[in-house]
Amino acid sequence: MLMPIIYPHALTADSTFAITAPSSGVPASLHPRIHKAKKQLEKLGNRVIIGETVWTQEAARSSSAEIRAAELMSFLTDPEIDALMPPWGGELLIQVLPRLDWDKLASSNPKWLIGYSDTSTLLCSYTLRTNIATAHTTNFFDLHMASLDGTTRQWHKVLSAPSRKNFIQHASAMYQSSWDALFEQDDAAGFDLDSETEWKSTTGKPVSFTGRLIGGCLNTLTVIAGTKYAPIKKWQESFEEDTIVYLEWSDWSTAEAYRNLWHLKELGWFDRASGVLFGRPARSTPSEDYTDEQMIREFADEIGLPIIFDTDIGHMPPQLTLINGALTTVSYQDGTGTLTYLE
């Protein structure tokens, strides 16, 4: 049965954000940056509520699964909340998924869920199960910096647009080559954009494809793939249009990344796709002489689809704002590219 994507209302200057940590919380040493991020978002006119889970971190999670799920459900069903942003990702968001009331979420007033990394576990599952659009983009912690680059700043413009039809995002000019650089300066004004951005394509020529975006962090999505929390085939069949699968990963060897891509392939994630986007792999290492680029080009042949890779997605900022469920055209030419929303 064909089903429309449900878009939360556009953000306004009066929108209220809830900050909650369904995965990792923030250690005390970094609490000042959370206060700074709150002030930066409030400068845009928004109200910001910070949940209790944000302030604690123990045993690779902010708190127990029950507490994390309860706070998340409370914010997601609160009619006064317009958007939710975790401080960042983490490792164990999967523990929360079985404790959510999915029927209640599907019937509640839709809100923007915003973030990336382990947060994409929630974003992807939420969109696949409820048909409500979610936003894969920068996380709340990053907002503590006063002078964010133009690519990163787009997140608020994209989600505030009354209509995103024909809204174009461009590839960045420069990117930060080290994820760790984010934590090395307390007073950093923005990301350390030290390397020239170069998108690449497996086709070796200009390429463009259109479809509904779906994806996130491969490290975590591969865990929910094949479970009831990621009904990809049912979701694909609810639209006439193809999909565009986008993925990014970190801390893996080339062989590890391939094994997990193979897993998604066998589960049908690429069956209805018109093309694929890969972000810049962070802290990736070759497997002997097997490199990421070689693997990606071979994988494109396996799935019979064009792949645009080293794009602005994931743990090597800046990154584009990708709306799960949104009909989009992605174009590549001469090392750069655009992402254009069609609705």
N, C-alpha and C positions, 0 to 999 in steps of 0.2 A: 504494500500500500504506500502510495506517495505521501510524504509528510513534509511540510515546510520547516525550514530552520526558524527557530524562535530567537529573536534578537532582544537582549535587554535594552531598556531605554538608554538613549545617549546620555553620557555624563553631562552635568551642568555645573556651574559654579557652586550650586547648593547641594551637590551630591555628597552623601556620607559614605566614607570608606571604613570598613572593618579590617583590622590587621590581626590575623590569627595564624597559628603555627601548627598545621596538621602534620607536619613532618618534623623538621628541626627548629628549635628555638634559638635564641641568641645568647651567647655567654655574656657575663657581666662586663667583661672588658670592652665589648662592642656596643653596650647599651647607649652610649652617647651618640652613636651614629643613627640609632633608631629614633632618638629624640630629634636629631637633625632632619631625618627623612620626613618625620611628621610635620615639622615646621615648613619644609619645602613644599609639601603637598597642600598645607593650609594656605600658603601664599597664593595658590591658584583659586582660593575661595572655598575649598572643600573642608568638610568636617571629618576628623579622623579619630576613630575609636580603636584603642589597642587592647587586645585581649590578654588575659593572664598567661596564656601559653607562650606568648612571644618572649617573655622575660626569663624563661628557664630552659636548661638543656642538661640532660643526664642520660647516659646509656644510649647515645645516638638518636635521641628523640626529645621533644620538648616536654612531654609528660606522658602519662599512660594513654593507651589507645582510647579508653573510655572518655577521659577528660578531653582529649583532642577532638573526638567525634562530637561530643556534647557541645563544645564551644562552636565548632564549625556549623552544626545543625542550627544552633541558636541564631547565629548571624545570617545563615542562608534563608531562614524562615522569618526573619525580623523585617516587617514592612518598612521600617525606617532606614534600612541599609540598602545602598545602591550598588556597591561593589566590594569585593573581598580581595585582599592581597596578602599572601603569606610574606614573611620577611625575606625568605629565600627558600631553597629546596631542602634537600637532606637525603635520608636513606630509607625511612620506614613509613611512608605515607600509606602503603598498601594495608597496614594494620587498621586504618580508619575506614576503608571502603566497606567492609562487611557490617559496620556499626552505623551506617547512615540509613535513614528512612528514605529510600529512593522513590517510593510512591509519593511521599509528601513533598520531596524536592521537585518532582515532575509537575506537581500541581501548584507549587508556590510561585509567587511573583518572581520572574527571572532576574538575576543579578549578574553583573560581570564578575567572573572569576579570572584573576590576572596573575601571570607569573611564568616561570619556566623551571627547568631541572626536575626535581622530584615533584614539584607542583604540577607538572604536566601529566603526571599519573592521574591526578584528580581532574584536571581540565579535560583530558581526552575521554575519560570514563564518563564524566558529567555530560559531555556533548553526545557521545555515542548512546547513552542510556536515556537522556531526556530530550535530545534534539535542541538543546539550548546552546547558543554560541558562547564560546569562551575565548580568552585572549592570551596567546603565547607571546610574551614580551618581557621587558625588564622586570625585575622584582623590586619590592619595596625598599630593601636595604640599599640598593643602588641610588635611590633618590636622595640620599644624604648629601650627595655632591652638588654643589651650587651651580656649576656650569656644564651641564650635560651636553653632549654633542647633538647635532640636529637629527641624526638617525634615532637615537634613544628618545629624544623629546617627542618624537612623533606619536608615542603610545597614547598620550593624553589627547592629542588632536584626532587620532583615528577613532577613539572611543567616545569623543565628544561630538563628532560630526553628525548632524541630523540625518544626513544620507551619506553613505560611503561610496555610492555609485560613482565610478570614474576617479576615485581617490587613488593617487599614485604614490608609491614609495620607491625610492631609488636606492641602489646599492651604496654602501658607505664609500668614502674615499680612503679611510685609514681604519685599522683595527688594533686592538690590544692583544699582543702575542702571548701574554702570560696571564692566566686567571689569578695567580697569586698576587699580582701587582695591585689588585683591588684592596688588599689588606695591609699593604706596606706603608701607606701614608694616611694618617688620621685626618689631615687637612687637605686631601686631594680635592681639587676643584672639579675634576672629571676623570674619565678613563685615560690611561696612558696609551694613547693611540700612536703606536710606534712602528707599525708595518702597513705597507700599501695593500689595500684590498684588491683581490683579483678573483672574481667568480670564474669558474671553469665549467665546461660542458663536455659530456662524453661524446657528443655528436661531432665535435670539431668545427662546428659552424653555427650561425645564429639559429636559435630555437625558441619556440613559444608554445605553451600549452595552457589549457583552461580546465578548471575543475573545482570541486569543493575541497577546501583545505582540511586536512586531519593529520595529526602527528604530535611530536614532542620529543622527549629524551629517550633514546633507544635503550639506555641502561635500565630504565624503569618500565617503559612500555612493553618490553619483551617479556616482563614478568606477568603482566595482566593479560597479554595476548593469549587467546584461546580460552579465557575464562568468561564468566557472565559479566564481568566488569568491562569487557571490551568487545561488544557484539558487532564487529566490523562488517561482516557480511550482511546482516540484517539492516544495518545503517546504510551501506552502499546501495542496497536494493530499494531504499525508500526515496531515492532521487533518480531523475532521468539523466542528470549530468554525471560525468566521470568525477573521480577524485584526484587531488594532488596530495601525495603523501610527503610530509616533510619530517626529517629526523636529524638529530645531532647526538653526539656521544662524547664521553670523556674517560680518561684513565684506562683505556683499553689498548691492547695490541691490535694490529691489523687483523689477525686471525680471529680474535675475540669479536671484533666488530662484524666480520663476515659471518661467523656462526649465528649471531643474533639477527642479522639481516636475512639469512637463510631461513631462520625460524619464522619470521614474519611472512616471508614469501610462501612457505608451505601452508601457512594459515590463511592465505588468500588476501593479504593486505594490499597487494599490488594488482589484483585481478581486474579491478575496475578503474585503475589509475590511468591518467593521460600522461603523467610525468612525475618525477620525483625531485625533491630538494634535499640536499644535505648541507648542514652547517659545517663550520670549521672544527675538526676534531681537536679537543683540548687534551694536552698531555698524552698524546698518542705515541705509540712506539711501533716500528716495523717488526714484523715476525720474520726473523732472519733477513733476507733481501726482499721480502714481500711488503710492499708499501701500500698505504691507504689509497693513493691514486690508482695504482694498478688494480687493487681490489675493486674499487668503485667502477672502473671501466669494464672489468670482467662481469661485475654484477649487473650492470646495465645491459650487457648482452644476454645474461641469463633471464632477465625479466622482460626483455624486449621493449624497454622504455628509455626515453632520454632522461639523464640525470644532470641537473645543474648542481655543482658542489662548491665547497668553500664559500658558501653564501653567509649572509649576516643572520645567523641563527645560533643561539646557544651560549656556551661557556666562554667564548672568546669575543667579547663585545667590540662594537655595538651590535644591536640586533633589531631586525624589523619587527613589526607588530603583525602577527599572523592570527587571524580569527578562525578558529575551528568551525567548520560548517559553511563558511562564506564562499560564494562563487567568485573565483579569482582567475586572472590571467597572469602568468609569469613569463617574462621574456628575457633572453640572454643574447648579448652580442659584444664581441671584442673585450672580454674581461669584466664586463659590468652588466647590470640588468635592472629590471623594474618588476614591481608587483602591483597589479591594478585590480581593485575591487569592482565587481560588476553589479553589485546590489547593496 
